[in-house]
Amino acid sequence: MTVPPSGTLELLPAVDVRDGQAVRLVHGESGSETSYGSPLQAALAWQRAGAEWLHLVDLDAAFGTGDNRALVREVTEAMDIKVELSGGIRDDATLAAALATGCTRVNLGTAALETPEWVAKVIAEHGDKIAVGLDVRGTTLRGRGWTRDGGDLYETLARLDSEGCARYVVTDIAKDGTLQGPNLELLRNVCAATDKPVVASGGVSSLDDLRALAGLVPAGVEGAIVGKALYAKAFTLEEALEAVAAV
Ligand SMILES: O=C(O)c1ccccc1N[C@@H]1O[C@H](COP(=O)(O)O)[C@@H](O)[C@H]1O
């Protein structure tokens, strides 16, 4: 049974790892990286600032340009907080390695588009340790580092719902890394199409954006991933946590 949405919007500061560095991309495009140094130091800084979650992405694994598995494991093991791990988790071996880090849950992207039978199987096996990332341009899903179309958002959502998927991480690629504000309409539409919790990703630029997302908690938005705005120091994580607690 789905728990009714209530309470405070969860904030998930993001650490995306490319070639051993914490980076932010624009629209998820390879080559658009701005580097922010050590992923471990970034993660520890968000933890010290009061984060309850870390959203940790192995971008090389997502793009198919290698992986940062040892580093991602080191970061996850160093955290006392919950970790949502994603990037390149596409088969039994990569899922087992991800879960063995002790992360709280994993986020599957490409696999949900390309190997739906496997995803249905692991949802059945692992329940709410599995979330699915719905990374969209318009209403078209994108996989393989957001370079390939992967079907219709709402058809895929209906299929995953019928298979018991516990949670969705919804990213508007057009907004990601742009500091242009989240796509609230997309989030409202996804929440209307599923009774499962939704984690919003992409575009957060200000405390007002976070307050707007907190206003969608009754609709089903459970959390928000915050990346560029924190690294660009648009606000601090402490300010963000305070802002959403007050809504
Ligand atoms: O987070 C990003 O900026 C990003 C950019 C380009 C591709 C993927 C990105 N992130 C996350 O990676 C996983 C998907 O990985 P996979 O398809 O399962 O290998 C998903 O969480 C994306 O949101």
The ligand as an SDF file (V2000), in Angstrom:
LIG
                    3D

 23 24  0  0  0  0  0  0  0  0999 V2000
   22.4710   13.2560  -13.4890 O   0  0  0  0  0  0  0  0  0  0  0  0
   22.8880   13.6220  -14.6010 C   0  0  0  0  0  0  0  0  0  0  0  0
   23.2770   14.8060  -14.8040 O   0  0  0  0  0  0  0  0  0  0  0  0
   22.9120   12.6610  -15.7330 C   0  0  0  0  0  0  0  0  0  0  0  0
   23.3260   13.1070  -16.9680 C   0  0  0  0  0  0  0  0  0  0  0  0
   23.3610   12.2300  -18.0280 C   0  0  0  0  0  0  0  0  0  0  0  0
   23.0070   10.9130  -17.8340 C   0  0  0  0  0  0  0  0  0  0  0  0
   22.5970   10.4490  -16.6180 C   0  0  0  0  0  0  0  0  0  0  0  0
   22.5330   11.3120  -15.5390 C   0  0  0  0  0  0  0  0  0  0  0  0
   22.1380   10.9380  -14.2850 N   0  0  0  0  0  0  0  0  0  0  0  0
   21.4980    9.8120  -13.8200 C   0  0  0  0  0  0  0  0  0  0  0  0
   22.0640    8.5810  -14.2480 O   0  0  0  0  0  0  0  0  0  0  0  0
   21.0890    7.6090  -13.9990 C   0  0  0  0  0  0  0  0  0  0  0  0
   20.8280    6.7710  -15.1980 C   0  0  0  0  0  0  0  0  0  0  0  0
   21.8620    5.8660  -15.3920 O   0  0  0  0  0  0  0  0  0  0  0  0
   21.5480    4.5430  -16.2320 P   0  0  0  0  0  0  0  0  0  0  0  0
   20.8240    5.0010  -17.4470 O   0  0  0  0  0  0  0  0  0  0  0  0
   20.7040    3.7050  -15.3390 O   0  0  0  0  0  0  0  0  0  0  0  0
   22.8830    4.0080  -16.5230 O   0  0  0  0  0  0  0  0  0  0  0  0
   19.7960    8.3260  -13.6690 C   0  0  0  0  0  0  0  0  0  0  0  0
   19.6620    8.4240  -12.2600 O   0  0  0  0  0  0  0  0  0  0  0  0
   20.0640    9.6970  -14.2270 C   0  0  0  0  0  0  0  0  0  0  0  0
   19.1980   10.6420  -13.6400 O   0  0  0  0  0  0  0  0  0  0  0  0
  1  2  2  0
  2  3  1  0
  2  4  1  0
  4  5  1  0
  4  9  2  0
  5  6  2  0
  6  7  1  0
  7  8  2  0
  8  9  1  0
  9 10  1  0
 10 11  1  0
 11 12  1  0
 11 22  1  0
 12 13  1  0
 13 14  1  0
 13 20  1  0
 14 15  1  0
 15 16  1  0
 16 17  2  0
 16 18  1  0
 16 19  1  0
 20 21  1  0
 20 22  1  0
 22 23  1  0
M  END
$$$$
